[in-house]
Amino acid sequence: MVATVLITLLSSCNVEVKYTIHSNNSEYKTFVLQEGFALFSFEYPTKYRISGVHYNKTINLETVTLSGYYLHEQNDETLVYISALLFDGTPPSSVASLSSMLVPYQNESGFKLISESAIIVGGNNAWSNTFFYQRPRPSAEQAKGLKPAPTLQKEIYFNQNNIVWHLFMRAPESTSVDELAAFAHIIQSFTLLN
């Protein structure tokens, strides 16, 4: 229910923001957010497309969504989501607690934590986890006979100047090795510009 409410809030309050995309070569493009409270850039594979760039002024949330590899037979695709949530004051520690972010997934069928680690993202200490689970389908997809999707998910969180960053990748299990490598490149090239 929280996801549904958040999507509703975002869709009614979002403002598109200025960004540029530069082609580096045949493998990667560079995304640069030019407007908002948190300016950043990253490289992403040319097989991905930017499917949304928004700033929600009501809750101070910037988001970039990328769509990647699509499996037609499974009606499943890779999603990459980068968000920055600005707090007035110090962000509550629970918002950036990775263990609390796993709670909704731990009860899903097939949940298996693959790794948890401290990493550096854009010069900041971050916390990362990677896990498999059987992602439930929306009821419309269930009605068509689609079963839960074997999924690999990687989530990264860090705080920087009252901003909680969330970098997220969800991929079908069958493409997860390639998609993890693509997400690793996004993370390695992620740069804060302000």
N, C-alpha and C positions, 0 to 999 in steps of 0.2 A: 504493500500500500504506500509506503514512503516513496518508492520510485515513481509511482503514478502521480502522487502529489507534486513531487519535485519537477517532473516533466510538465505538468500543467502549469506550475508557477513559472518555469523557464519559458515556455512557449508564449505566455501572455505578457511577459516583461522583457523579453530579449530585444537587444538593439544590435544590429550588425556593426562591426568595427572594421577599421582599415587594416589590411594586411597585404603583403606581397608574396609572390612565389617566384623563385628564380630557378631555372634549369641549370644544374651544375654539370651534368653529363647524362649519359643514357640510363644510369642506374639510380640517381638521386636528384631530388629537388630540395630547395631550401625554403622553408616557411618563415616569415618574419611578421610578428604582430607589431603594428605601428601605433596603436591607439589603445588606451586603457590604463589601469593602475599598475599592471604587471606586464612589461614588454619582454618578449623572449623570441628565440628562434630555434629551429632544429632542422636537420635534414631527414627526409623520409624517402622510401623507395618509390620509384615512378609507378609501380604497380598499384600504389595506394592513391586515393583521391580525397581531397578535403571535402567533407560532407556538411560541415557547419562550423562557423566562427561567430561567437556571440558574447555580448556583455550584458549581464543582468544587473541593472543599476539598483534595483530594489534590494537585492541581497548581496551585492558586490561580488559577483561570480563571473569570471571569464572562462570560456570553454572553447576548445578546438576539438573537433571530432574528425577522425579519418576512417574511411572504409577501405578494407583490403580485400584479400582473396575471398571469393564467393564460391561455395559448393552448391550448385543448383540442386543436385539430387537430395541433399540434406537440408536445403533452405537455410543455410548457415554461412556466416561470413566472419572475417576478422574485423574487429573494431579496436581502434586506438582512441583514447580519450585523455585529454590534458586539461586540467582545470586549476584555477587559482581562486581561492576564496579569501577575501580581505576581511579581517576582523578589526573592529574599533576597540583597540586595547590588545591584550595578550590572548592569543587563541587558547581555548581550553585544551589541556593535554589530552583529553579523551578524544578530541576530533582527530588528532594525528596518531592515535594509538593503533598500530597495525593489528595487534591481537584482537582489539574490539571490532575491527573491520572484517575479520574472518568469521565472526559469530554467525552472520546470516548464511554463510556457505557451509559451515561445519555440519549442518543437519541434512545437507543435500546428499542424495544417493551417490556413492562412489567417491566422496570427498577424500582427498589424499594430499596432505601438505608435502610439497616437493622440497622447498627451501625457504629459509628466512635468513636475511643477511643485512648487514650495514653496508651501504655503498655511498659513493659521492655522485651527486647530480648537480650540474651547473655550479660546482664549487661548494655545495652544501652537503652536510651529512644527511643521509636519507635512510629509510628503512624499506626493505623490499621483501615481498613474499611471492611464491609461485605455487600454484596448486591445481590439481585436476578435480573435476566434479561432473556430474550429470546435470547439465543446465536444463531446468524445466522449460517447457514450451508454453507460450500463451495459449489460452483455451481454443482460439480459432485454429491454431496449428495442430493441437491435440485432436480436434474434430476431424482433421484431414488425415489422422493416423500417424502423425509424426511423433516419434518417441523422444524422450529427453536426449539432448545433444551432448556427446562426450566432449568436454571443453577443458582447455588449458587457460588459466588466467594468471596474469602477473600484475601486481599492484605495488606502486611506489609512493611513499609519502615523505614530505619534509616541510618544515616551517622556515620561513625567511621573512624578516621584517613584518610581522603580523599577518603574513600570508601563508595559508596552508595549501600546499601544492599536492595534487593527486595525478599521477601518471598511470594509466591503466591500459592493458592489452588483453583482449579475449579472443581466442582462436579455436577453431575446430581442432580436436586432438590429432586428426590425420595430417594437418599442415603445421602442427605446433613447432617443429624443429626449425623450419624456415621462418615462421612468424616470430619466434623468439629472437632469431638473429636479426631480423628487420627491426624489432623493437629495441634491441641492444644498440643498434646504430642510432636510432632516434634519441635514446638516453645519452649515449656518448657525445652526440653533437648538440645536446640541449644547452642553450646559453641564455642566461638572464641578461637583459640589456639595460636595466635601470636599477 
